Amino acid sequence: MAKMGRPKSDNNKDRIVAVRLTEEEHQRLTMYAEKHSLKMSDVLKNGLYELINKQSNE
């Protein structure tokens, strides 16, 4: 019998990027994420998108 589970997404997120942070950077990231009800990875991705969009508008 085949395993049942979530269907595969068309937008697979299979790449992992490790980031080293200082204790202060980690605390600030955690506090921001909690304050805005976001995951830390979403905060980092939003920042990345903002930088990319800013660069493409220059």
CHARMM internal coordinates of N, CA and C (Angstrom, degrees):
IC EDIT
DIST 1 N 1 CA 1.4445
DIST 1 CA 1 C 1.5310
ANGL 1 N 1 CA 1 C 108.93
DIST 1 C 2 N 1.3197
ANGL 1 CA 1 C 2 N 117.39
DIHE 1 N 1 CA 1 C 2 N 133.47
DIST 2 N 2 CA 1.4644
ANGL 1 C 2 N 2 CA 122.76
DIHE 1 CA 1 C 2 N 2 CA -178.34
DIST 2 CA 2 C 1.5216
ANGL 2 N 2 CA 2 C 110.35
DIHE 1 C 2 N 2 CA 2 C -70.92
DIST 2 C 3 N 1.3287
ANGL 2 CA 2 C 3 N 115.05
DIHE 2 N 2 CA 2 C 3 N 148.38
DIST 3 N 3 CA 1.4592
ANGL 2 C 3 N 3 CA 119.71
DIHE 2 CA 2 C 3 N 3 CA 177.02
DIST 3 CA 3 C 1.5164
ANGL 3 N 3 CA 3 C 110.29
DIHE 2 C 3 N 3 CA 3 C -72.59
DIST 3 C 4 N 1.3083
ANGL 3 CA 3 C 4 N 115.61
DIHE 3 N 3 CA 3 C 4 N 140.67
DIST 4 N 4 CA 1.4573
ANGL 3 C 4 N 4 CA 121.34
DIHE 3 CA 3 C 4 N 4 CA 176.58
DIST 4 CA 4 C 1.5218
ANGL 4 N 4 CA 4 C 107.52
DIHE 3 C 4 N 4 CA 4 C -98.30
DIST 4 C 5 N 1.2995
ANGL 4 CA 4 C 5 N 116.70
DIHE 4 N 4 CA 4 C 5 N 146.43
DIST 5 N 5 CA 1.4540
ANGL 4 C 5 N 5 CA 120.03
DIHE 4 CA 4 C 5 N 5 CA 178.47
DIST 5 CA 5 C 1.5079
ANGL 5 N 5 CA 5 C 110.05
DIHE 4 C 5 N 5 CA 5 C -176.72
DIST 5 C 6 N 1.2996
ANGL 5 CA 5 C 6 N 113.53
DIHE 5 N 5 CA 5 C 6 N -171.47
DIST 6 N 6 CA 1.4526
ANGL 5 C 6 N 6 CA 119.59
DIHE 5 CA 5 C 6 N 6 CA 179.36
DIST 6 CA 6 C 1.5210
ANGL 6 N 6 CA 6 C 109.68
DIHE 5 C 6 N 6 CA 6 C -67.95
DIST 6 C 7 N 1.3282
ANGL 6 CA 6 C 7 N 117.16
DIHE 6 N 6 CA 6 C 7 N 135.76
DIST 7 N 7 CA 1.4727
ANGL 6 C 7 N 7 CA 119.55
DIHE 6 CA 6 C 7 N 7 CA 177.39
DIST 7 CA 7 C 1.5293
ANGL 7 N 7 CA 7 C 110.98
DIHE 6 C 7 N 7 CA 7 C -66.14
DIST 7 C 8 N 1.3124
ANGL 7 CA 7 C 8 N 115.58
DIHE 7 N 7 CA 7 C 8 N 150.35
DIST 8 N 8 CA 1.4633
ANGL 7 C 8 N 8 CA 121.02
DIHE 7 CA 7 C 8 N 8 CA 179.06
DIST 8 CA 8 C 1.5183
ANGL 8 N 8 CA 8 C 110.22
DIHE 7 C 8 N 8 CA 8 C -64.31
DIST 8 C 9 N 1.3155
ANGL 8 CA 8 C 9 N 116.00
DIHE 8 N 8 CA 8 C 9 N 140.03
DIST 9 N 9 CA 1.4577
ANGL 8 C 9 N 9 CA 122.34
DIHE 8 CA 8 C 9 N 9 CA 179.19
DIST 9 CA 9 C 1.5248
ANGL 9 N 9 CA 9 C 109.74
DIHE 8 C 9 N 9 CA 9 C -87.94
DIST 9 C 10 N 1.3244
ANGL 9 CA 9 C 10 N 116.32
DIHE 9 N 9 CA 9 C 10 N 153.63
DIST 10 N 10 CA 1.4612
ANGL 9 C 10 N 10 CA 120.60
DIHE 9 CA 9 C 10 N 10 CA 174.56
DIST 10 CA 10 C 1.5285
ANGL 10 N 10 CA 10 C 110.78
DIHE 9 C 10 N 10 CA 10 C -75.76
DIST 10 C 11 N 1.3327
ANGL 10 CA 10 C 11 N 116.49
DIHE 10 N 10 CA 10 C 11 N -18.48
DIST 11 N 11 CA 1.4555
ANGL 10 C 11 N 11 CA 121.94
DIHE 10 CA 10 C 11 N 11 CA -176.17
DIST 11 CA 11 C 1.5354
ANGL 11 N 11 CA 11 C 109.55
DIHE 10 C 11 N 11 CA 11 C -113.44
DIST 11 C 12 N 1.3385
ANGL 11 CA 11 C 12 N 116.32
DIHE 11 N 11 CA 11 C 12 N 66.69
DIST 12 N 12 CA 1.4613
ANGL 11 C 12 N 12 CA 120.86
DIHE 11 CA 11 C 12 N 12 CA -177.74
DIST 12 CA 12 C 1.5186
ANGL 12 N 12 CA 12 C 111.05
DIHE 11 C 12 N 12 CA 12 C -66.92
DIST 12 C 13 N 1.3099
ANGL 12 CA 12 C 13 N 114.90
DIHE 12 N 12 CA 12 C 13 N 134.46
DIST 13 N 13 CA 1.4634
ANGL 12 C 13 N 13 CA 121.24
DIHE 12 CA 12 C 13 N 13 CA 176.70
DIST 13 CA 13 C 1.5203
ANGL 13 N 13 CA 13 C 106.91
DIHE 12 C 13 N 13 CA 13 C -107.26
DIST 13 C 14 N 1.3298
ANGL 13 CA 13 C 14 N 115.73
DIHE 13 N 13 CA 13 C 14 N 81.34
DIST 14 N 14 CA 1.4495
ANGL 13 C 14 N 14 CA 119.87
DIHE 13 CA 13 C 14 N 14 CA -174.65
DIST 14 CA 14 C 1.5293
ANGL 14 N 14 CA 14 C 113.42
DIHE 13 C 14 N 14 CA 14 C -107.09
DIST 14 C 15 N 1.3062
ANGL 14 CA 14 C 15 N 117.56
DIHE 14 N 14 CA 14 C 15 N 8.09
DIST 15 N 15 CA 1.4646
ANGL 14 C 15 N 15 CA 121.61
DIHE 14 CA 14 C 15 N 15 CA 177.96
DIST 15 CA 15 C 1.5273
ANGL 15 N 15 CA 15 C 108.98
DIHE 14 C 15 N 15 CA 15 C -102.47
DIST 15 C 16 N 1.3225
ANGL 15 CA 15 C 16 N 115.86
DIHE 15 N 15 CA 15 C 16 N 136.23
DIST 16 N 16 CA 1.4562
ANGL 15 C 16 N 16 CA 121.53
DIHE 15 CA 15 C 16 N 16 CA 179.83
DIST 16 CA 16 C 1.5146
ANGL 16 N 16 CA 16 C 108.69
DIHE 15 C 16 N 16 CA 16 C -120.07
DIST 16 C 17 N 1.3416
ANGL 16 CA 16 C 17 N 115.69
DIHE 16 N 16 CA 16 C 17 N 134.04
DIST 17 N 17 CA 1.4553
ANGL 16 C 17 N 17 CA 121.58
DIHE 16 CA 16 C 17 N 17 CA 176.69
DIST 17 CA 17 C 1.5214
ANGL 17 N 17 CA 17 C 107.27
DIHE 16 C 17 N 17 CA 17 C -122.56
DIST 17 C 18 N 1.3062
ANGL 17 CA 17 C 18 N 116.46
DIHE 17 N 17 CA 17 C 18 N 121.14
DIST 18 N 18 CA 1.4685
ANGL 17 C 18 N 18 CA 120.93
DIHE 17 CA 17 C 18 N 18 CA 178.46
DIST 18 CA 18 C 1.5234
ANGL 18 N 18 CA 18 C 108.70
DIHE 17 C 18 N 18 CA 18 C -90.97
DIST 18 C 19 N 1.3162
ANGL 18 CA 18 C 19 N 116.09
DIHE 18 N 18 CA 18 C 19 N 137.93
DIST 19 N 19 CA 1.4621
ANGL 18 C 19 N 19 CA 121.65
DIHE 18 CA 18 C 19 N 19 CA -179.28
DIST 19 CA 19 C 1.5219
ANGL 19 N 19 CA 19 C 108.41
DIHE 18 C 19 N 19 CA 19 C -127.00
DIST 19 C 20 N 1.3282
ANGL 19 CA 19 C 20 N 116.49
DIHE 19 N 19 CA 19 C 20 N 131.46
DIST 20 N 20 CA 1.4563
ANGL 19 C 20 N 20 CA 120.47
DIHE 19 CA 19 C 20 N 20 CA 177.14
DIST 20 CA 20 C 1.5216
ANGL 20 N 20 CA 20 C 108.25
DIHE 19 C 20 N 20 CA 20 C -96.39
DIST 20 C 21 N 1.3412
ANGL 20 CA 20 C 21 N 115.91
DIHE 20 N 20 CA 20 C 21 N 128.71
DIST 21 N 21 CA 1.4543
ANGL 20 C 21 N 21 CA 122.06
DIHE 20 CA 20 C 21 N 21 CA -178.31
DIST 21 CA 21 C 1.5212
ANGL 21 N 21 CA 21 C 110.02
DIHE 20 C 21 N 21 CA 21 C -123.78
DIST 21 C 22 N 1.3148
ANGL 21 CA 21 C 22 N 115.19
DIHE 21 N 21 CA 21 C 22 N 152.61
DIST 22 N 22 CA 1.4596
ANGL 21 C 22 N 22 CA 119.27
DIHE 21 CA 21 C 22 N 22 CA 171.15
DIST 22 CA 22 C 1.5275
ANGL 22 N 22 CA 22 C 107.42
DIHE 21 C 22 N 22 CA 22 C -74.07
DIST 22 C 23 N 1.3086
ANGL 22 CA 22 C 23 N 116.62
DIHE 22 N 22 CA 22 C 23 N 167.36
DIST 23 N 23 CA 1.4584
ANGL 22 C 23 N 23 CA 120.69
DIHE 22 CA 22 C 23 N 23 CA 177.38
DIST 23 CA 23 C 1.5229
ANGL 23 N 23 CA 23 C 110.67
DIHE 22 C 23 N 23 CA 23 C -58.57
DIST 23 C 24 N 1.3467
ANGL 23 CA 23 C 24 N 116.60
DIHE 23 N 23 CA 23 C 24 N -42.61
DIST 24 N 24 CA 1.4694
ANGL 23 C 24 N 24 CA 120.60
DIHE 23 CA 23 C 24 N 24 CA -179.83
DIST 24 CA 24 C 1.5210
ANGL 24 N 24 CA 24 C 111.42
DIHE 23 C 24 N 24 CA 24 C -64.52
DIST 24 C 25 N 1.3346
ANGL 24 CA 24 C 25 N 117.48
DIHE 24 N 24 CA 24 C 25 N -43.90
DIST 25 N 25 CA 1.4630
ANGL 24 C 25 N 25 CA 120.79
DIHE 24 CA 24 C 25 N 25 CA 178.70
DIST 25 CA 25 C 1.5231
ANGL 25 N 25 CA 25 C 110.76
DIHE 24 C 25 N 25 CA 25 C -61.32
DIST 25 C 26 N 1.3157
ANGL 25 CA 25 C 26 N 116.59
DIHE 25 N 25 CA 25 C 26 N -41.72
DIST 26 N 26 CA 1.4656
ANGL 25 C 26 N 26 CA 120.88
DIHE 25 CA 25 C 26 N 26 CA 179.65
DIST 26 CA 26 C 1.5277
ANGL 26 N 26 CA 26 C 110.65
DIHE 25 C 26 N 26 CA 26 C -64.79
DIST 26 C 27 N 1.3145
ANGL 26 CA 26 C 27 N 117.43
DIHE 26 N 26 CA 26 C 27 N -42.64
DIST 27 N 27 CA 1.4658
ANGL 26 C 27 N 27 CA 120.94
DIHE 26 CA 26 C 27 N 27 CA 178.37
DIST 27 CA 27 C 1.5226
ANGL 27 N 27 CA 27 C 111.19
DIHE 26 C 27 N 27 CA 27 C -62.63
DIST 27 C 28 N 1.3367
ANGL 27 CA 27 C 28 N 116.72
DIHE 27 N 27 CA 27 C 28 N -43.27
DIST 28 N 28 CA 1.4621
ANGL 27 C 28 N 28 CA 120.70
DIHE 27 CA 27 C 28 N 28 CA -179.82
DIST 28 CA 28 C 1.5222
ANGL 28 N 28 CA 28 C 110.94
DIHE 27 C 28 N 28 CA 28 C -65.28
DIST 28 C 29 N 1.3253
ANGL 28 CA 28 C 29 N 116.41
DIHE 28 N 28 CA 28 C 29 N -41.37
DIST 29 N 29 CA 1.4602
ANGL 28 C 29 N 29 CA 120.98
DIHE 28 CA 28 C 29 N 29 CA 177.92
DIST 29 CA 29 C 1.5285
ANGL 29 N 29 CA 29 C 110.27
DIHE 28 C 29 N 29 CA 29 C -63.02
DIST 29 C 30 N 1.3042
ANGL 29 CA 29 C 30 N 116.92
DIHE 29 N 29 CA 29 C 30 N -45.73
DIST 30 N 30 CA 1.4660
ANGL 29 C 30 N 30 CA 121.75
DIHE 29 CA 29 C 30 N 30 CA 179.35
DIST 30 CA 30 C 1.5163
ANGL 30 N 30 CA 30 C 111.26
DIHE 29 C 30 N 30 CA 30 C -61.48
DIST 30 C 31 N 1.3189
ANGL 30 CA 30 C 31 N 116.95
DIHE 30 N 30 CA 30 C 31 N -46.04
DIST 31 N 31 CA 1.4584
ANGL 30 C 31 N 31 CA 121.22
DIHE 30 CA 30 C 31 N 31 CA -179.07
DIST 31 CA 31 C 1.5265
ANGL 31 N 31 CA 31 C 111.06
DIHE 30 C 31 N 31 CA 31 C -62.86
DIST 31 C 32 N 1.3362
ANGL 31 CA 31 C 32 N 116.92
DIHE 31 N 31 CA 31 C 32 N -43.48
DIST 32 N 32 CA 1.4627
ANGL 31 C 32 N 32 CA 120.97
DIHE 31 CA 31 C 32 N 32 CA 179.10
DIST 32 CA 32 C 1.5263
ANGL 32 N 32 CA 32 C 110.41
DIHE 31 C 32 N 32 CA 32 C -61.93
DIST 32 C 33 N 1.3339
ANGL 32 CA 32 C 33 N 115.78
DIHE 32 N 32 CA 32 C 33 N -46.79
DIST 33 N 33 CA 1.4618
ANGL 32 C 33 N 33 CA 120.51
DIHE 32 CA 32 C 33 N 33 CA -178.54
DIST 33 CA 33 C 1.5318
ANGL 33 N 33 CA 33 C 110.74
DIHE 32 C 33 N 33 CA 33 C -60.72
DIST 33 C 34 N 1.3156
ANGL 33 CA 33 C 34 N 116.74
DIHE 33 N 33 CA 33 C 34 N -44.84
DIST 34 N 34 CA 1.4719
ANGL 33 C 34 N 34 CA 120.10
DIHE 33 CA 33 C 34 N 34 CA 179.98
DIST 34 CA 34 C 1.5297
ANGL 34 N 34 CA 34 C 111.06
DIHE 33 C 34 N 34 CA 34 C -65.35
DIST 34 C 35 N 1.3261
ANGL 34 CA 34 C 35 N 116.83
DIHE 34 N 34 CA 34 C 35 N -42.65
DIST 35 N 35 CA 1.4620
ANGL 34 C 35 N 35 CA 121.31
DIHE 34 CA 34 C 35 N 35 CA -178.28
DIST 35 CA 35 C 1.5207
ANGL 35 N 35 CA 35 C 111.53
DIHE 34 C 35 N 35 CA 35 C -60.98
DIST 35 C 36 N 1.3300
ANGL 35 CA 35 C 36 N 116.65
DIHE 35 N 35 CA 35 C 36 N -35.91
DIST 36 N 36 CA 1.4635
ANGL 35 C 36 N 36 CA 121.86
DIHE 35 CA 35 C 36 N 36 CA -176.11
DIST 36 CA 36 C 1.5247
ANGL 36 N 36 CA 36 C 112.62
DIHE 35 C 36 N 36 CA 36 C -103.33
DIST 36 C 37 N 1.3264
ANGL 36 CA 36 C 37 N 117.10
DIHE 36 N 36 CA 36 C 37 N 10.63
DIST 37 N 37 CA 1.4744
ANGL 36 C 37 N 37 CA 123.21
DIHE 36 CA 36 C 37 N 37 CA 178.80
DIST 37 CA 37 C 1.5225
ANGL 37 N 37 CA 37 C 111.88
DIHE 36 C 37 N 37 CA 37 C 53.45
DIST 37 C 38 N 1.3334
ANGL 37 CA 37 C 38 N 115.54
DIHE 37 N 37 CA 37 C 38 N 47.47
DIST 38 N 38 CA 1.4631
ANGL 37 C 38 N 38 CA 122.21
DIHE 37 CA 37 C 38 N 38 CA 179.26
DIST 38 CA 38 C 1.5219
ANGL 38 N 38 CA 38 C 109.76
DIHE 37 C 38 N 38 CA 38 C -121.72
DIST 38 C 39 N 1.3145
ANGL 38 CA 38 C 39 N 115.49
DIHE 38 N 38 CA 38 C 39 N 159.73
DIST 39 N 39 CA 1.4598
ANGL 38 C 39 N 39 CA 120.40
DIHE 38 CA 38 C 39 N 39 CA 170.71
DIST 39 CA 39 C 1.5263
ANGL 39 N 39 CA 39 C 107.09
DIHE 38 C 39 N 39 CA 39 C -81.21
DIST 39 C 40 N 1.3307
ANGL 39 CA 39 C 40 N 116.20
DIHE 39 N 39 CA 39 C 40 N 152.36
DIST 40 N 40 CA 1.4658
ANGL 39 C 40 N 40 CA 119.46
DIHE 39 CA 39 C 40 N 40 CA 179.59
DIST 40 CA 40 C 1.5245
ANGL 40 N 40 CA 40 C 110.99
DIHE 39 C 40 N 40 CA 40 C -59.26
DIST 40 C 41 N 1.3278
ANGL 40 CA 40 C 41 N 117.14
DIHE 40 N 40 CA 40 C 41 N -37.84
DIST 41 N 41 CA 1.4686
ANGL 40 C 41 N 41 CA 119.58
DIHE 40 CA 40 C 41 N 41 CA 179.71
DIST 41 CA 41 C 1.5298
ANGL 41 N 41 CA 41 C 110.91
DIHE 40 C 41 N 41 CA 41 C -64.48
DIST 41 C 42 N 1.3353
ANGL 41 CA 41 C 42 N 117.48
DIHE 41 N 41 CA 41 C 42 N -34.82
DIST 42 N 42 CA 1.4630
ANGL 41 C 42 N 42 CA 120.40
DIHE 41 CA 41 C 42 N 42 CA 178.37
DIST 42 CA 42 C 1.5311
ANGL 42 N 42 CA 42 C 110.93
DIHE 41 C 42 N 42 CA 42 C -68.58
DIST 42 C 43 N 1.3205
ANGL 42 CA 42 C 43 N 117.33
DIHE 42 N 42 CA 42 C 43 N -37.82
DIST 43 N 43 CA 1.4693
ANGL 42 C 43 N 43 CA 120.73
DIHE 42 CA 42 C 43 N 43 CA 177.11
DIST 43 CA 43 C 1.5267
ANGL 43 N 43 CA 43 C 109.27
DIHE 42 C 43 N 43 CA 43 C -61.39
DIST 43 C 44 N 1.3241
ANGL 43 CA 43 C 44 N 116.58
DIHE 43 N 43 CA 43 C 44 N -46.04
DIST 44 N 44 CA 1.4653
ANGL 43 C 44 N 44 CA 120.34
DIHE 43 CA 43 C 44 N 44 CA -179.05
DIST 44 CA 44 C 1.5234
ANGL 44 N 44 CA 44 C 111.66
DIHE 43 C 44 N 44 CA 44 C -65.86
DIST 44 C 45 N 1.3357
ANGL 44 CA 44 C 45 N 117.27
DIHE 44 N 44 CA 44 C 45 N -41.82
DIST 45 N 45 CA 1.4659
ANGL 44 C 45 N 45 CA 119.91
DIHE 44 CA 44 C 45 N 45 CA 178.59
DIST 45 CA 45 C 1.5224
ANGL 45 N 45 CA 45 C 111.21
DIHE 44 C 45 N 45 CA 45 C -65.31
DIST 45 C 46 N 1.3339
ANGL 45 CA 45 C 46 N 117.34
DIHE 45 N 45 CA 45 C 46 N -40.16
DIST 46 N 46 CA 1.4670
ANGL 45 C 46 N 46 CA 120.22
DIHE 45 CA 45 C 46 N 46 CA 177.77
DIST 46 CA 46 C 1.5279
ANGL 46 N 46 CA 46 C 110.86
DIHE 45 C 46 N 46 CA 46 C -61.16
DIST 46 C 47 N 1.3197
ANGL 46 CA 46 C 47 N 116.92
DIHE 46 N 46 CA 46 C 47 N -41.91
DIST 47 N 47 CA 1.4601
ANGL 46 C 47 N 47 CA 120.77
DIHE 46 CA 46 C 47 N 47 CA 176.78
DIST 47 CA 47 C 1.5197
ANGL 47 N 47 CA 47 C 111.83
DIHE 46 C 47 N 47 CA 47 C -62.78
DIST 47 C 48 N 1.3131
ANGL 47 CA 47 C 48 N 116.48
DIHE 47 N 47 CA 47 C 48 N -40.34
DIST 48 N 48 CA 1.4642
ANGL 47 C 48 N 48 CA 121.09
DIHE 47 CA 47 C 48 N 48 CA 178.15
DIST 48 CA 48 C 1.5208
ANGL 48 N 48 CA 48 C 111.02
DIHE 47 C 48 N 48 CA 48 C -63.63
DIST 48 C 49 N 1.3454
ANGL 48 CA 48 C 49 N 116.47
DIHE 48 N 48 CA 48 C 49 N -46.34
DIST 49 N 49 CA 1.4644
ANGL 48 C 49 N 49 CA 120.45
DIHE 48 CA 48 C 49 N 49 CA 178.61
DIST 49 CA 49 C 1.5281
ANGL 49 N 49 CA 49 C 111.04
DIHE 48 C 49 N 49 CA 49 C -60.75
DIST 49 C 50 N 1.3212
ANGL 49 CA 49 C 50 N 116.27
DIHE 49 N 49 CA 49 C 50 N -38.72
DIST 50 N 50 CA 1.4655
ANGL 49 C 50 N 50 CA 120.47
DIHE 49 CA 49 C 50 N 50 CA 179.82
DIST 50 CA 50 C 1.5336
ANGL 50 N 50 CA 50 C 110.79
DIHE 49 C 50 N 50 CA 50 C -63.50
DIST 50 C 51 N 1.3234
ANGL 50 CA 50 C 51 N 117.03
DIHE 50 N 50 CA 50 C 51 N -43.75
DIST 51 N 51 CA 1.4663
ANGL 50 C 51 N 51 CA 120.67
DIHE 50 CA 50 C 51 N 51 CA 178.23
DIST 51 CA 51 C 1.5244
ANGL 51 N 51 CA 51 C 111.60
DIHE 50 C 51 N 51 CA 51 C -64.62
DIST 51 C 52 N 1.3205
ANGL 51 CA 51 C 52 N 117.06
DIHE 51 N 51 CA 51 C 52 N -42.55
DIST 52 N 52 CA 1.4654
ANGL 51 C 52 N 52 CA 120.87
DIHE 51 CA 51 C 52 N 52 CA -179.78
DIST 52 CA 52 C 1.5271
ANGL 52 N 52 CA 52 C 110.39
DIHE 51 C 52 N 52 CA 52 C -64.83
DIST 52 C 53 N 1.3371
ANGL 52 CA 52 C 53 N 117.50
DIHE 52 N 52 CA 52 C 53 N -45.00
DIST 53 N 53 CA 1.4668
ANGL 52 C 53 N 53 CA 120.67
DIHE 52 CA 52 C 53 N 53 CA 179.59
DIST 53 CA 53 C 1.5213
ANGL 53 N 53 CA 53 C 111.45
DIHE 52 C 53 N 53 CA 53 C -64.71
DIST 53 C 54 N 1.3236
ANGL 53 CA 53 C 54 N 117.46
DIHE 53 N 53 CA 53 C 54 N -39.18
DIST 54 N 54 CA 1.4625
ANGL 53 C 54 N 54 CA 121.42
DIHE 53 CA 53 C 54 N 54 CA 178.65
DIST 54 CA 54 C 1.5300
ANGL 54 N 54 CA 54 C 109.84
DIHE 53 C 54 N 54 CA 54 C -62.55
DIST 54 C 55 N 1.3192
ANGL 54 CA 54 C 55 N 116.50
DIHE 54 N 54 CA 54 C 55 N -43.34
DIST 55 N 55 CA 1.4635
ANGL 54 C 55 N 55 CA 121.13
DIHE 54 CA 54 C 55 N 55 CA -179.40
DIST 55 CA 55 C 1.5300
ANGL 55 N 55 CA 55 C 111.17
DIHE 54 C 55 N 55 CA 55 C -65.42
DIST 55 C 56 N 1.3233
ANGL 55 CA 55 C 56 N 117.43
DIHE 55 N 55 CA 55 C 56 N -38.83
DIST 56 N 56 CA 1.4619
ANGL 55 C 56 N 56 CA 119.68
DIHE 55 CA 55 C 56 N 56 CA -177.87
DIST 56 CA 56 C 1.5315
ANGL 56 N 56 CA 56 C 111.66
DIHE 55 C 56 N 56 CA 56 C -73.32
DIST 56 C 57 N 1.3282
ANGL 56 CA 56 C 57 N 117.63
DIHE 56 N 56 CA 56 C 57 N -18.66
DIST 57 N 57 CA 1.4674
ANGL 56 C 57 N 57 CA 121.31
DIHE 56 CA 56 C 57 N 57 CA 178.03
DIST 57 CA 57 C 1.5231
ANGL 57 N 57 CA 57 C 112.66
DIHE 56 C 57 N 57 CA 57 C -87.76
DIST 57 C 58 N 1.3126
ANGL 57 CA 57 C 58 N 117.93
DIHE 57 N 57 CA 57 C 58 N -8.20
DIST 58 N 58 CA 1.4728
ANGL 57 C 58 N 58 CA 120.53
DIHE 57 CA 57 C 58 N 58 CA -178.86
DIST 58 CA 58 C 1.5045
ANGL 58 N 58 CA 58 C 111.86
DIHE 57 C 58 N 58 CA 58 C -82.51
END
COOR INIT
IC SEED 1 N 1 CA 1 C
IC BUILD
